[in-house]
Each structure stands twice: as structure tokens, then as C-alpha cells.
Amino acid sequence: MKIAIMGFGVVGSGVGEVVTKNQEMLIKKCGEPIEIAHILDLRDFPDSEFKCFTKDFNDILNDPEVGVVVETMGGINPAYQFSKSLLLAGKHVVTSNKELVAAHGTELLEIARERNINYLFEASVGGGIPIIRPLFSCLTAGEATDVFGILNGTTNYILTQMFQKGETFENALRAAQQKGYAEADPTADVEGHDTCRKIAILSALAFGDAVVTDRIKTEGISKITAEDVFYAERLGYSIKLIGHATRAVDGGIYAAVFPAFVPKTNPLAGINDVFNGIIVKGDDLGEVMFYGRGAGKLPTANAVVADVVDAIKHKKVNIIIKWNEYKEENQSEGAMQKYPYYVRFKGATVPNISGCRLVTFDEDANKNEFAVISEAMTEKELDEFVKAVEFEGCEALGKLRLIGE
Amino acid sequence: MKIAIMGFGVVGSGVGEVVTKNQEMLIKKCGEPIEIAHILDLRDFPDSEFKCFTKDFNDILNDPEVGVVVETMGGINPAYQFSKSLLLAGKHVVTSNKELVAAHGTELLEIARERNINYLFEASVGGGIPIIRPLFSCLTAGEATDVFGILNGTTNYILTQMFQKGETFENALRAAQQKGYAEADPTADVEGHDTCRKIAILSALAFGDAVVTDRIKTEGISKITAEDVFYAERLGYSIKLIGHATRAVDGGIYAAVFPAFVPKTNPLAGINDVFNGIIVKGDDLGEVMFYGRGAGKLPTANAVVADVVDAIKHKKVNIIIKWNEYKEENQSEGAMQKYPYYVRFKGATVPNISGCRLVTFDEDANKNEFAVISEAMTEKELDEFVKAVEFEGCEALGKLRLIGE
């Protein structure tokens, strides 16, 4: 089977490496050798062991021997047009491109289904952690109630540094950049956009209805302070950037991205550094967690190549992955969703507060601060709660949701 | 699609419940309704909502409309003959029967492959945790180096009680029996036979060669003492019953079951009560962990029904699950495998010991005891090490392997 790679960056070159290195084993798994026939990239790689580079997409599109194309370009354009053209031409497409799957997955899956081929994207969420396939082929007998987890390694590394070394957000970010875990412009990671795309994909798989990312309320970790870390530790929590999708009270799907207090008793709280963990929860199923390195060249490339193997094993069979196209009324704004909240207040004395379970003081630092863990409430109820406390002369300094209790 | 259930015990009746309750959702997933046409069981269930009981296997075998049969009988006979006859007759078989898959999986998979149907067994390991499918369809691009984990909930519950409540093994076992987690005859769980069957299955999937269970050295947890728990805590470890399969130094596959010291930094150490956790490790992949409730009626039934859905989606397509048939030379005895060991000694003073990293004393209880963590060594080297220490006037009281450092 001849394949092509579009985009020879970190993951794309990893795919080249894995296919070359594991050729013998892959022959056993596929029943035939995998040959990389074309590599599309606008850059030159004169020192590469591969000699099949091209800058012309048509070399791939028009090669009748190419049956599977790996898309590791990232971004919407031109990846979307390329992928669509290839699927329409009857070629399987395998991708790690979460942005594209979140934006156009519904349509690309539909084209693949019509042509009895496959559009596969295991590597788009969780790097080398199998999560896409378990969601559509193992956890199918009962409906999930919640999918939530740590989906971004960069932010988890930063938060781990803040917890374990007492670093400020800024210093922890710099450390992540020095280690190559964060990009020069860290916005997509730090502000939660990467997590947003991933939870959109998981949500569609788990609940069967597409959601759109621009309606997923997304909050990053740049506002987490040393005080938040202090109170979290004292109250028995960790802070994690969480993507959460759930069947909402109003019947729609509610997806959101937010930094959250996670109790130390929840396995997500123990997931540190660049690791990811995803929990799928269902009435009958209880909780199942998937854990591992959520990024990195070779783990992600392994996931891509495993999809290539599956495409070759299903040459003329569509592996049914399906969700309904986006409808506005199916995506909930979450107005009725209740979470417990952590709220930090400025105030010398604690007023008589109803609606909260736990209160703690920053006695050591004597900052005239306290923090509360509220009962589960809607955002509107939270606003009222905060107003009531502020009416007593305190000032709210920060708030975070709780998840995983 | 008409299906049949063979064995209406805990899991079998759970399958009936899940199919009935989730009918509407299952129609969406399969594209057709699932109808339970026959339930085979030697017992009578006069109060059941189902009215299709039979005591005659031929009612299922000879019903041309039955396309998928669920085997939740357990044991080798008659489950083996039944499953084989059904597959030969072109009916998909879905099972939770780890004993049968470990003993005859190679042959049953081969028959399914020849007939372009499926023999599926996601529920045989890890209850509701997806692990079988990830192993054969996600983690396929690079070879695993190790698969290890907590595969039995009963023993993990007992060990958790011993750690968290200071219970003796006997009392913890009684508590497990009272909760319904352990059977009246707990041998299969406590002595590791259940874990042995499960690691045999995972080993075949991960490494591609069948192993036989009677050559898997299997040690249970009945000899773990309060002192072992004490030293584990003091040295920063937990004790877990581990199934481990690895590509051995001599090139074969080495599989074993043993209670082990697991460092608290390893995610397996935090898995308590009846939960299971399975780690797959590979050079490129790093570590991936799967976690959840490893048993229980509805989680396991969910896994079975998900396989039924997959069989219906692959009516005339074999989902290639394949390993080579057992060859004696492919299963290693592990003579060259090295593990670090914990060894507990009786002795008033610690002799000058080489070959160990950590030593600790039971100072509080003043029992004239100490424990060491050795360097990684083979079993033969361990024997020599122990002899050398005993030569100095000490007596070895117990030893356990370390894993997951």
C-alpha cells in the first residue's frame, strides 16, 4: 500500500520515522508493506532520508496507487480542501489535526461514509492515548453522562510547576517554553483553545451531536495565582485545566473549558507534567479513565500510523464513526448547569455565609483573605452568592469551578 | 438482528438489562433493533421479564435468524464446544469468558477469520474498561515492551483494606466476601488464577504470540503480612497483585503473576478498592494507562453489548484480531528477567550488604527485623543475595518483586 504524508513537521516526520523503523511489524499487521510515496511540504528537507518530497498537492491527489493519506499539516486551510478532495477521490485520510476535525469533521466523515472509506483521527486528542476509538467502538452500549479531562500537556506542565515548585504562572510558562513544551506564542495552549477543540471532538463522539467551538465557553489558566494554589492545597484539591462535555439539564450538550479545583481523591488530580487524562462517565459504566503522554512526536506518530494500519485493514469498509451535524438547539449554553465553586474573598472577618461547605483562611500570610467552597450552583446563583458576601463588606478576588467529586 | 444469550448469571442478565433499557440508542448505533431471541440456561427464571428461555443449545444453533450469540457462561466446558459450533455455523460470538479465551482463543479467532465473522471478548479483561480493542487497533504501530496492571478487583479490595485499615489478610478477605466482592471459595481470585488468565490474553494481543496459562508462574496475595504493609508504607510503596507480560531478554514472551511493591509515584499505586488499572508501555509510546471498575454487572454487560454492536456493524467483515498459536519456545521461563526485590529479614543488626539500595528497620515494634530493596536481579541472583545475608546470621522472612519504577 502506498501512502502519502502532508505536512512534514514534528508529527509528520515522526510518521515517516515510525513507518520506516517498524516496517517489518507493520507488514505483519497489515498483510502488506507500507510505502511512503509522497511527502507534501512547502519547505525543503535536503538532508532527509526521504527523497519523495513534493510541493504540489496534485502529485498525491492524482496518484492512483496512493490509498491512504496522512494529514499532519494542522490548521484549517488548506488542510480542509486537501482532505475533502482526497476523500472525494476515494482515498482514506488519517489526521492529527484537531482544529480541522472540530470544525469540519461532520462533513468529512459523511464523505468517507458515502464512499466506503475512512476518515480517522485518533491522534487528534490525547496524542498516543487511545480515546477516539474506545469512545466510538467500546463505550457504545450505554450513553455517557460526562466526558472530562486534562487534554493539554503544556498547561498541565505549567500548573504542576506552580503546585510542586511554588512558581508563578509567568515563571512556569517560561520554564515550559525553555523545555519546548510551550510555543513562543503560547496563546492556543494557555488560553484553552487547544483544549476547546479537543473537547468538541470528544463531545461529538460521546453524545452523537456536533457542537461548535465558538460557543464553547473557554477560559485559560493565565489568571491562576499563587493564592489559588495555596487554598487548593489547603482544602485538598489540585487545579487542572479541564475540558468538560455533558448532557445538560435542558437536554442539549453543554461543553466548556475552565481551570478547576479537582479533589485529590480523583485520579485526574494526580496527573502531572505533560500527561493527559480523560474520564468517561456513564450511569452503568461508572468511571473509566485513559491516561498517558498527551503529545510528543513519537507517541502521536504512533497513533497516526495505527490509524493507517486500520485504514488498510478496512480498505473498502467504512468504520462507522458518526455524529449528527450541528444544530443550534442541540448545544446548550449551560445556564442550568450546576457546579460547586471555589471563591476567594478579601475580608478581615467571614460574614455569616449560607450556601457554602468549606471555608479556610490565609492565616499564615495574614492577608485578610478567605476562600470558600460553595454548594453546587448555577452561574447565576453564584453571582447572587458572591453579591451577598460582598454586601457584607468582602470583595471577591477569584473563582473557579470544582469537578470530579 | 436477533441475538441469543448463553448463561443468564450476573453478566448475562446484565446484557439482557442493557439491551432492553438502551434499545433506542442501540438502534441508532447499529442501524437496526437488537432482539433477544433465546436465553440458554439450565436454571429456571419464572419471574424474568424474558420469556425466551431454553435448556437446549440447538435452539440457538439451528435458528438461522440468530446472527450474534453472547457467551456469558464461564468455564471451558461446554462454552468451548458451543462457541466453536456457533462460529462454524457462521454466527458471531461475543464473550466475557476469560478462561475460554485464554485457553482456546487462538483457534476460535482463526475459525471466525476463515468465515469472515467475529469472535469478540472486550469484556474478558477489565470489565467495562476498554483494553482489548485499544491493544489490537490503537497501539499497533510500535511494539509494546511491557503490559502490566491490576487485573483483579477482589484482591485489590483486600490489599486496599490491609493498607488503609490495617486489616489482616484474613479479615480483609472476610470483608470482601461480606460485600459480595469475593466468592465463598475465593481461590481463583486470591491465588491469582483470574489474573493469570487475563494477562495471558493481554500478552497474546500485545506481543502476537499465544502463551499457555499453566506456564505462567502465578503467586497470589494470601502470604502478604501486616509487616509487608508496614515496610511498603515506610519505603514509599503500595502492594498490588500484578499481572505482567514482557518481551523477555531471551526473545520469548515472559508472563507472570505476583504481588509486587509499586512505588507511590506510579499511577497504579493509587488504584484502590475494586478498581483495575492496566499500563501498556512501549519505546515510542511511553506509558498509557487504562483505569476503571474492572468488574460488576452493568459495566461488564456494557462491554459485551458494545461488542455485539461491533459485530452487527461488521456482519460480513472479520475485525482482524490475530496472534500466533502457542509454541513452546516462544514462551520464556524468565530466567534472565531482572526485577528489584523487597526482602524482609529477621536479624538484630544489618550485615554489610552489597546489592541493595534501601534498608529500613522496624524500630517501633522492635522485632529485630529489617527490610531491604535490592537492585534489579534475576531470581537466581536473588537466591544468592539472600543466602549471603543469611550467612551473616539473618533469616529471610518474605520477598516481593518491585514493578513500575
Contacts between the chains, C-beta under 8 A, distances in Angstrom:
chain1	res1	chain2	res2	distance
A	18	B	141	5.5
A	18	B	142	6.4
A	18	B	284	6.7
A	22	B	141	6.4
A	22	B	142	5.7
A	22	B	143	7.3
A	25	B	142	7.7
A	25	B	143	5.9
A	26	B	141	7.2
A	28	B	208	7.1
A	29	B	140	5.3
A	122	B	138	6.1
A	128	B	284	7.9
A	128	B	285	5.0
A	128	B	286	6.7
A	128	B	288	6.3
A	129	B	288	5.5
A	130	B	130	7.6
A	130	B	134	3.9
A	130	B	138	3.5
A	130	B	139	6.6
A	130	B	288	7.0
A	133	B	133	6.5
A	133	B	134	6.7
A	133	B	137	5.9
A	133	B	138	5.3
A	134	B	130	3.8
A	134	B	133	6.7
A	134	B	134	6.0
A	134	B	138	7.9
A	137	B	133	5.9
A	137	B	137	8.0
A	137	B	306	6.9
A	137	B	310	5.7
A	138	B	122	6.1
A	138	B	130	3.5
A	138	B	133	5.3
A	138	B	134	7.9
A	138	B	303	6.9
A	138	B	306	5.2
A	139	B	130	6.6
A	139	B	302	7.5
A	139	B	306	6.6
A	140	B	29	5.3
A	140	B	305	7.9
A	140	B	306	4.6
A	140	B	309	5.1
A	140	B	310	7.8
A	141	B	18	5.5
A	141	B	22	6.4
A	141	B	26	7.2
A	141	B	301	7.5
A	141	B	302	4.3
A	141	B	303	7.4
A	141	B	304	7.7
A	141	B	305	3.5
A	141	B	306	4.5
A	141	B	308	7.8
A	141	B	309	6.6
A	142	B	18	6.4
A	142	B	22	5.7
A	142	B	25	7.7
A	142	B	298	7.7
A	142	B	302	5.2
A	142	B	305	7.9
A	143	B	22	7.3
A	143	B	25	5.9
A	208	B	28	7.2
A	267	B	267	7.2
A	267	B	270	6.6
A	267	B	271	7.9
A	267	B	291	6.2
A	270	B	267	6.6
A	270	B	270	5.8
A	271	B	267	7.9
A	282	B	302	7.6
A	284	B	18	6.6
A	284	B	128	8.0
A	284	B	298	3.9
A	284	B	299	6.6
A	284	B	301	7.5
A	284	B	302	5.3
A	285	B	128	5.0
A	285	B	292	7.6
A	285	B	293	7.8
A	285	B	298	7.4
A	285	B	299	5.4
A	285	B	302	5.5
A	286	B	128	6.7
A	286	B	292	6.4
A	286	B	293	4.4
A	286	B	296	7.3
A	286	B	299	5.7
A	287	B	292	6.1
A	287	B	293	7.4
A	288	B	128	6.3
A	288	B	129	5.5
A	288	B	130	7.0
A	288	B	290	7.5
A	288	B	291	6.9
A	288	B	292	3.7
A	288	B	293	7.8
A	289	B	289	7.7
A	289	B	290	7.5
A	289	B	291	4.0
A	289	B	292	6.4
A	290	B	288	7.5
A	290	B	289	7.5
A	290	B	290	6.2
A	290	B	291	7.6
A	291	B	267	6.3
A	291	B	288	6.9
A	291	B	289	4.0
A	291	B	290	7.6
A	291	B	291	6.5
A	292	B	285	7.6
A	292	B	286	6.4
A	292	B	287	6.1
A	292	B	288	3.7
A	292	B	289	6.4
A	293	B	285	7.8
A	293	B	286	4.4
A	293	B	287	7.4
A	293	B	288	7.8
A	296	B	286	7.3
A	298	B	142	7.7
A	298	B	284	3.9
A	298	B	285	7.4
A	299	B	284	6.6
A	299	B	285	5.4
A	299	B	286	5.7
A	301	B	141	7.5
A	301	B	284	7.4
A	302	B	139	7.5
A	302	B	141	4.3
A	302	B	142	5.1
A	302	B	282	7.6
A	302	B	284	5.3
A	302	B	285	5.5
A	303	B	138	6.9
A	303	B	141	7.4
A	304	B	141	7.7
A	305	B	140	7.9
A	305	B	141	3.5
A	305	B	142	7.9
A	306	B	137	7.0
A	306	B	138	5.2
A	306	B	139	6.6
A	306	B	140	4.6
A	306	B	141	4.5
A	308	B	141	7.8
A	309	B	140	5.1
A	309	B	141	6.6
A	310	B	137	5.7
A	310	B	140	7.8
A	313	B	320	5.6
A	314	B	317	7.7
A	317	B	314	7.7
A	317	B	317	5.4
A	320	B	313	5.6
